[in-house]
Amino acid sequence: MKKLTSLLLAALMLGACSSDRSQILKVYNWSDYIDESVIPEFEEWYQEQTGETIKVIYQTFDVNETMLSKIEKGKEDYDVVCPSDYIIERMLNNGLLLPLDFASLPDSINYIENNKSPYIRDMFARINPTIDANDYSVAFMWGTTGILYNPKYVTDEEASTWDVIRNPKFADKIFIKDAPRDVYGPVLIYLKQKDLQEGKVTLDELMHDSSDESLAAVEAYLKQVKDLVAGWEADFGKDQMTRERGWISLNWSGDAVWAIEEAAEVGLELKYIVPQEGSNVWFDGWVIPKYAVNVKAATYFIDFMCRPDIAIRNMDVTGYVSANGDISVLESQVDDELDPIDVSYFFPGADSVRVDPVLYPDKSTIEVCALEHDWGDDTAKLIEMWSRVKGENANVGTIIVVVLALLAMAALGIWSKTKKARRRRSSRRR
């Protein structure tokens, strides 16, 4: 009902102001991926800075491709969108993005350049070999793909390798993300360890590898895994982990944070690790689509989202890690009870700080992680492979697990709304 009301209000507002879109900013973001209290604050801040009135029409999506289809085929006039890295690459390649002009902002409120981590700048420069994605996008959140596990049943050593998902010891206690791109990359990295160590291939090359040979190798591996899998899931895996119905979950770091904290409240310990072989690192970023109407307000909105205090609030609510490299963001995450780690790759000089390695991995972990890339026309091959793997595993037991998980999440969701921090529940990616 809340979403329906928001959509109706949005429709009324757009109808009333259709003749003057300069007062309307249309934002399209992932579900539960922002502290929504910052939206009215932006409206006030924008008026203070420009003397102009703005109303944000905030809408959400759950799948990258759904968002892209609306812009690509429907030519929707969203002013600001927050796609994932490979979709940013696809939009950039297809001429669907406008260049960002932060020079148009007053120096006193330009939060972009001064707060951009060198790691983020470097990663975004790698999105496209000929066009610098930093000129067209600004990172919002980022993280890794790894293993969420229950140390009561799974040792640290067992969880330290991707082969843990193929261990028959954990049959029917394994949950795998229903996200082919996020599974393919880590599995291929695992399978190509010898070539990596001998320097025959680089991590970046593997992230571009859509060859029939590699697809076949990953498919063969996953078919060994599939009979052990309790469920291929979009969002319920982390919930199953907090209830001890799962012991291992191939998951995203942001979801791992939620699960670890949720489990701790009922006296259950969960851990997260990026396996020693390496993994993928992912980003979501703000862009201004080709068909945007209010480019000025969009520019100010992206800038506002990069203000350190706003970045910290968005982190606290979503459980994901801001791409903001301001030192105050790091300081907000320091916990004296944690062991010091090296995050100097993200915050220059911070080579021994006490922060959660799930949020900010140690430099040694990041060195074996690579950025995902768009496969272009070869994407269909990946989807077909994925369908062959998991399509054969849709048994009655899996269906029952899914139904029970969804019911449990619906009930728990009512209670979760009262929590002020780390309350994000719906799947953010893919």
C-alpha positions in Angstrom: 0.0 0.0 0.0 2.9 2.4 0.8 4.4 1.8 -2.6 1.0 2.3 -4.3 0.4 5.5 -2.5 3.9 6.8 -3.5 3.3 5.9 -7.1 -0.1 7.7 -7.1 1.5 10.8 -5.5 4.3 10.7 -8.0 1.7 10.5 -10.9 -0.2 13.4 -9.5 2.9 15.5 -9.0 4.2 14.8 -12.5 0.8 15.6 -13.9 0.7 18.9 -12.1 4.2 19.9 -13.0 4.5 18.3 -16.4 4.9 21.7 -18.0 7.9 22.5 -15.8 10.1 19.5 -15.2 12.7 21.9 -13.7 10.9 21.4 -10.4 10.9 17.7 -10.6 13.8 15.2 -10.2 13.1 11.6 -11.0 15.3 9.2 -9.2 15.4 5.4 -9.9 17.2 3.3 -7.4 17.4 -0.2 -5.9 14.8 -1.0 -3.3 15.8 -0.2 0.3 19.2 1.2 -0.9 19.1 4.6 0.7 18.1 6.3 4.0 14.9 7.8 2.6 15.0 10.6 5.2 17.8 12.2 3.2 15.4 12.9 0.3 13.4 15.7 1.8 16.7 17.0 3.2 18.1 17.2 -0.3 15.0 19.1 -1.5 15.7 21.7 1.3 19.4 21.8 0.6 18.8 22.2 -3.2 16.6 25.2 -2.6 19.2 26.7 -0.2 21.9 26.3 -2.8 20.1 27.4 -5.9 17.0 29.3 -4.7 14.9 26.9 -6.8 12.2 24.5 -5.7 12.6 20.8 -6.4 10.5 17.7 -5.7 12.0 14.3 -5.8 10.0 11.5 -7.4 11.7 8.4 -6.0 11.0 5.0 -7.6 12.7 1.7 -7.1 13.7 -1.4 -9.1 14.9 -4.9 -8.1 16.6 -6.1 -11.3 19.3 -4.2 -13.3 17.8 -5.3 -16.6 14.3 -4.1 -15.7 15.7 -0.6 -15.2 17.8 -0.7 -18.3 14.9 -1.9 -20.5 12.8 1.0 -19.4 15.5 3.5 -20.4 16.7 1.6 -23.5 13.3 0.7 -25.0 10.8 3.1 -23.3 13.2 6.0 -23.3 12.1 6.8 -19.7 13.1 10.3 -18.6 14.7 9.3 -15.3 17.2 12.0 -14.2 19.3 9.8 -11.9 19.7 6.0 -11.9 21.9 3.7 -9.8 22.9 0.6 -11.9 25.6 -2.0 -11.2 29.0 -1.9 -12.7 28.4 -4.1 -15.7 25.2 -2.2 -16.6 27.1 1.1 -16.3 29.5 -0.5 -18.8 26.7 -1.5 -21.1 25.0 1.9 -20.9 28.3 3.6 -21.6 29.0 1.3 -24.6 25.6 1.9 -26.0 25.7 5.7 -25.6 23.0 5.8 -23.0 24.8 8.1 -20.5 25.4 11.8 -20.3 28.8 13.1 -19.2 28.8 14.5 -15.6 29.6 18.2 -15.2 30.6 18.7 -11.6 32.5 21.8 -12.6 29.1 23.5 -12.7 28.9 23.1 -8.9 30.2 25.8 -6.6 33.6 24.7 -5.2 32.3 25.1 -1.6 29.8 22.3 -2.1 31.5 20.0 -4.6 31.8 16.8 -2.6 32.8 14.6 -5.6 36.5 15.0 -6.3 37.7 15.5 -2.8 35.9 12.5 -1.5 36.6 10.0 -4.2 38.8 7.1 -3.1 41.8 6.4 -5.4 40.7 2.7 -5.4 37.2 3.7 -6.7 38.7 6.0 -9.3 41.0 3.3 -10.5 38.3 0.6 -10.7 35.9 2.9 -12.6 38.6 3.8 -15.0 38.8 0.0 -15.8 35.1 -0.3 -16.7 35.8 0.8 -20.3 39.2 0.7 -22.0 38.6 3.8 -24.2 36.1 5.9 -22.2 36.8 6.9 -18.6 33.6 5.9 -16.7 34.6 8.4 -14.0 33.4 11.0 -16.4 30.0 9.4 -16.6 29.3 7.8 -13.2 30.0 8.2 -9.5 30.2 5.1 -7.3 27.6 4.8 -4.5 28.1 1.5 -2.8 30.5 -1.4 -3.3 31.5 -4.8 -1.9 32.7 -8.3 -2.5 31.2 -11.7 -3.2 32.2 -14.4 -0.7 31.1 -17.2 1.7 28.8 -16.5 4.6 29.2 -19.5 7.0 28.3 -20.9 10.4 31.5 -21.8 12.2 29.6 -24.2 14.4 29.5 -26.5 11.4 32.1 -25.1 9.0 35.7 -24.5 9.9 37.5 -21.4 8.9 39.8 -23.5 6.8 36.9 -25.2 5.0 35.3 -21.8 4.2 38.6 -20.4 2.9 38.2 -22.0 -0.5 35.5 -21.9 -3.1 35.6 -25.7 -3.2 33.5 -25.6 0.1 30.4 -25.4 -2.0 31.3 -28.8 -3.6 31.9 -30.5 -0.2 29.3 -33.3 0.3 29.7 -32.8 4.0 27.4 -29.8 3.7 24.7 -31.3 1.5 21.3 -29.5 1.7 22.9 -26.8 3.9 24.2 -24.7 1.0 22.5 -21.7 -0.5 23.8 -20.2 -3.8 22.8 -16.7 -5.1 20.6 -16.9 -8.1 23.0 -14.6 -9.8 24.9 -16.2 -12.7 27.4 -13.4 -13.1 28.3 -13.4 -9.4 28.8 -17.2 -9.3 30.5 -17.6 -12.6 33.4 -15.2 -11.8 34.5 -16.8 -8.5 34.1 -20.3 -9.8 36.2 -19.5 -12.9 38.9 -17.9 -10.6 38.9 -21.1 -8.6 39.2 -23.3 -11.6 42.0 -21.2 -13.2 44.2 -20.9 -10.1 47.2 -22.7 -11.7 47.1 -20.4 -14.7 46.8 -17.3 -12.5 49.7 -18.4 -10.3 51.9 -19.1 -13.4 51.0 -15.8 -14.9 49.3 -17.3 -17.9 46.2 -15.2 -17.3 45.2 -12.1 -15.2 42.2 -11.7 -13.0 40.9 -8.9 -15.3 41.2 -11.2 -18.3 39.1 -13.9 -16.5 36.4 -11.3 -15.8 36.2 -10.8 -19.6 36.3 -14.5 -20.4 33.1 -15.7 -22.0 34.7 -18.4 -24.1 32.9 -21.7 -24.7 35.7 -23.5 -22.9 35.4 -21.5 -19.7 31.6 -21.7 -19.7 31.8 -25.4 -20.1 34.2 -25.7 -17.2 32.1 -23.6 -14.9 29.0 -25.5 -15.9 30.6 -28.9 -15.2 31.7 -27.7 -11.8 28.3 -26.3 -10.9 26.6 -29.5 -11.9 28.7 -31.2 -9.3 27.5 -28.6 -6.8 23.8 -28.6 -7.6 22.8 -31.8 -5.8 24.2 -30.3 -2.6 22.3 -27.0 -2.9 19.3 -26.4 -0.7 18.2 -23.4 -2.7 19.2 -21.0 -5.5 18.0 -17.8 -4.0 17.7 -14.1 -4.6 17.2 -12.9 -1.0 16.2 -15.6 1.4 19.5 -17.3 1.9 20.8 -15.0 4.5 17.6 -15.4 6.5 18.0 -19.2 6.4 21.5 -18.7 7.7 20.3 -16.8 10.7 17.9 -19.7 11.5 20.6 -22.4 11.1 18.7 -23.9 8.2 21.8 -23.2 6.1 25.4 -23.4 7.0 27.0 -22.0 3.9 25.8 -19.2 1.6 27.5 -17.8 -1.4 26.6 -14.2 -0.8 27.4 -10.5 -1.1 29.2 -8.7 1.7 26.3 -6.3 2.4 23.9 -9.2 2.9 26.5 -10.9 5.0 26.7 -7.8 7.3 22.9 -8.0 7.8 22.9 -11.7 8.5 25.9 -11.5 10.9 24.2 -8.8 13.0 20.8 -10.4 12.8 22.2 -13.7 14.0 24.1 -12.1 16.8 20.9 -10.8 18.3 19.7 -14.4 18.8 23.1 -15.6 20.0 24.2 -17.2 16.8 27.6 -16.6 15.2 28.1 -16.2 11.5 31.2 -15.3 9.6 32.0 -14.0 6.1 35.2 -14.6 4.1 36.5 -14.0 0.6 38.1 -17.3 -0.3 41.8 -17.4 -0.7 41.6 -18.0 -4.5 40.0 -14.6 -5.0 36.6 -13.2 -6.0 34.8 -10.4 -7.8 34.4 -6.9 -6.5 31.3 -5.0 -7.5 30.0 -1.5 -7.5 26.8 0.4 -8.0 27.0 4.0 -9.2 24.9 7.1 -9.9 24.5 8.0 -13.6 22.5 10.5 -15.6 20.7 8.6 -18.5 20.6 10.0 -22.0 16.9 10.8 -21.8 17.1 12.8 -18.5 15.3 16.1 -18.4 16.5 17.8 -15.2 20.3 17.4 -15.5 21.0 20.3 -13.2 19.1 18.8 -10.3 20.5 15.4 -11.1 24.0 16.8 -10.7 23.2 18.3 -7.4 21.6 15.1 -6.2 24.6 13.0 -7.0 26.8 15.6 -5.3 24.6 15.6 -2.2 24.8 11.8 -2.0 28.6 12.2 -1.8 28.5 14.4 1.2 30.2 12.4 4.0 27.5 12.7 6.6 24.9 11.6 4.0 27.1 8.7 2.9 27.5 7.5 6.5 23.7 7.6 7.1 23.1 5.6 3.9 25.7 3.0 5.1 24.0 2.7 8.5 20.6 2.1 7.0 21.5 -0.2 4.1 24.3 -2.3 5.6 26.4 -1.7 2.4 29.6 0.2 2.2 29.8 3.7 0.8 32.3 4.4 -2.0 33.0 7.7 -0.3 36.7 8.0 0.5 36.5 10.9 3.1 38.3 10.1 6.3 35.2 10.8 8.4 33.5 7.9 6.7 36.4 5.6 7.8 36.3 7.1 11.3 32.6 6.3 11.6 33.4 2.6 11.2 36.3 2.2 13.6 35.8 -0.4 16.3 38.5 -0.8 18.9 37.5 -4.4 19.6 38.5 -5.4 16.1 42.0 -6.4 14.9 43.8 -3.7 12.7 43.9 -4.3 9.0 45.3 -2.5 6.0 42.8 -0.4 4.0 45.3 2.0 2.6 44.2 1.1 -0.9 40.9 2.9 -0.2 42.0 5.5 2.4 45.6 6.5 1.8 47.7 6.1 4.9 45.2 3.9 6.6 47.5 0.8 6.8 46.5 -0.3 10.3 42.9 0.6 11.3 40.3 -1.3 13.3 37.4 -1.7 10.9 35.2 -4.7 10.0 37.0 -6.7 7.2 33.5 -7.7 5.9 32.9 -4.0 5.1 36.5 -3.0 4.1 38.5 -6.1 3.1 42.2 -6.1 3.9 44.5 -5.0 1.1 45.7 -8.6 0.7 42.1 -9.7 -0.1 41.5 -6.9 -2.5 44.6 -7.8 -4.4 42.9 -11.1 -5.5 39.6 -9.5 -6.4 38.6 -8.2 -9.8 35.9 -6.0 -11.3 33.1 -7.7 -13.2 32.4 -6.8 -16.8 29.6 -6.8 -19.3 29.6 -9.7 -21.7 27.6 -7.9 -24.4 26.1 -10.3 -26.9 27.7 -13.3 -25.0 25.4 -12.6 -22.0 22.8 -15.0 -23.5 25.3 -17.8 -23.3 25.8 -17.2 -19.6 22.0 -17.2 -19.0 21.6 -20.4 -21.0 24.3 -22.1 -19.0 22.8 -21.0 -15.7 19.4 -22.3 -16.7 20.8 -25.7 -17.5 22.5 -25.9 -14.2 19.9 -24.8 -11.8 16.8 -25.8 -13.8 17.5 -29.4 -13.1 17.5 -28.8 -9.4 14.1 -27.3 -8.8 12.9 -30.2 -6.7 10.0 -30.2 -4.2 12.4 -29.8 -1.2 13.8 -26.6 -2.7 10.3 -25.2 -3.4 9.2 -25.9 0.2 12.3 -24.1 1.5 11.6 -21.1 -0.7 8.0 -20.9 0.5 8.8 -21.2 4.1 11.6 -18.7 3.8 9.3 -16.2 2.1 6.7 -16.6 4.8 9.3 -16.2 7.5 10.7 -13.1 5.9 7.2 -11.6 5.6 6.6 -12.1 9.3 10.0 -10.9 10.3 9.8 -7.9 8.0 7.1 -6.4 10.2 9.4 -6.5 13.2 12.4 -5.4 11.2 10.8 -2.1 10.2 11.3 -0.9 13.8 15.1 -1.2 13.6 17.0 1.9 12.7 20.2 0.5 11.5 21.3 -2.3 9.1 17.6 -2.9 8.3 17.9 -3.6 4.6 16.2 -6.8 3.6 15.5 -7.0 -0.1 18.0 -8.1 -2.7 19.9 -5.2 -4.2 21.8 -6.8 -7.1 21.2 -8.6 -10.4 
